[in-house]
Amino acid sequence: MATLSVIVPVFNTVGTLERCVRSILSQQVDGLELILVDDGSTDASPALCDKLSGADARVRVIHRPNGGLSAARNSGIDAATGTWIAFADSDDELAPDTLSANMELATADVDLVEFPVSVHYGAPNCYQLDFEPRTVSGDFVFKHWIKSGGYNHCYAWNKIYRATLFEGIRFPEGENFEDAAICPSIIRRCRAVTYSDRGRYLYYSSGGSITRQYRFANQEPLFRHNLELLQYIKKSGADAESLSRLWNGCLNLLIDLARCKDTDKEYIAAKAAVLTSLKPINADRYAGSLKQKIKAVLGPARACKLLSIRKYK
């Protein structure tokens, strides 16, 4: 049985896979298990996976028919033997000592460790996601996650999870932003979460990535998952500040959807009505700067209704 299982879905990434694997295998973690899930690749990736496995006994390979990122991650979770689970994408890498340093924080009473990220690593628009080191526990885990805007970085790959968190939970298959779908449920299960300033996940931007393809079907799941989260925290009695921030985030995502060239106007109108019903009383302090954007996208009458104002200025 492994201590840490790192799951790497692979699909036609022969040019970056070896770099990713090397960055993981160089981590000084006792009981490391690396699971490469070949998701029906049509390039030389399957052969490279087998080659890497043959060169290092810590590497296991799963060859499966193409099913998408979620299906590949789920296959890895099913096969994992580690007490802890981490994820990496096959075109990214981990900075030296990231896993070893953060595994030191994966103590008996902690269920999840989140560590820094370089987003769009190597690109002009690269930025850093960093954390003040702290551990939150008990009922405050989910409240802190909401207050700190944790839903804005539901990345699967900058975290180390206790494997039992995935009992009965899998990534939804056949849709995008699958990590945003399950992250709230994972956080609600945690007895304690440690935010770390150690190490770094290096996330490379890709011209073909989902986040760069602004088509309605690609982007809709992110709005839907955030809207579901807003409905959940409103029912659970979240504070007004947290409600307003998340409501504002949902509004921005709805505007992005409305701007897609292939947008669904009926969907936009229906979800605008849902957002109207959920609008916190102090949301105007966040929505003011968005009025002209909403007017341009939804039209004056519908925009006024959404923001509950009488007239645009």
C-alpha positions, 0 to 999 in steps of 0.5 A: 500500500502506498503513502501517496498516489499521484494520478496523472491523466494522459491524452496526446501529451507525448511532448510534455509527459516526460517532464511532468513525470520527472518532476513527480518522481524527483519528489522525496516521498516515501511510498510514492505511487504514480498512476499514469492513466492513458485516456485513449491517446492516439499519439506515442503517449501510450508507449511512453507511459509503458516505457516510464513504467518499465524504468521505475517501479513506482509508476503504474499505467492504466490504458483505457478508452477515451472518456475525458479528463474526469473519467481518467481521474476517476479510473486513477482514484479507483486504482489508487492504493495510497492513504493520500491522493494528489493530481497533476496534469500531464502538461504541467509539473511540480516544483522541487520538494513540493510534495515532500514539504507538503506531506509533512503537513498531512498529519493525522487530524488534517484531511486536505493540504492546499499549496501555491500555484504559478498560473499560466507558468512561463507566459506573460500573464503568469500570476501567483496563487499563494496562501498564508500558512494556517490550519482551519478545523471543525465547523470553520473549514467550510465557512473559511473556504467561502469567506476566503473565496476558495471557490475561485481556485477549485483546482484539483491539482494543487491539493493533497487529499486524504483518500477517504474524502473520495468515498462516494465522490467522483468527478462528473464525466462528460462536462468541463470544470469537473473540479468545481463540481466536487470541491465544495463537497470535498471541503464539507467533508474535511475535519481540518484543512491546512493552507501551505506556503510550501512548494508550487504547482506549475500550471502551463497555459495551453492554447487549446485549454477549456478556459480559453475556449469561450463557447457556451457549452464549455463555460456553462458548467462553471456558472452552474456549479457556482450558482448551486453553491450560492443556493446552498450557502444562502439556505445554510445562512451564510453571512451577507458579505459572503453571499454578495461576493459569490452572487457578484461572481455568478453575475460575472459568469452569467455575463460571460455566458451571454457574450459567447457567440453561441449563447443560449438567450433563453438560458440566460434569461432564466438564470438571470431570473434565478439570480434576481431571486437570490440577490442579497440586499447589499449586492449593489455595492458589488454590482454597481460597476457592472451595470453598463456591462449587463445593460449591453448584454441583457438589454436595459429592461432585463438588466434593470430587473436583475439589479432591482433598479428603476433606471440606468444612468 
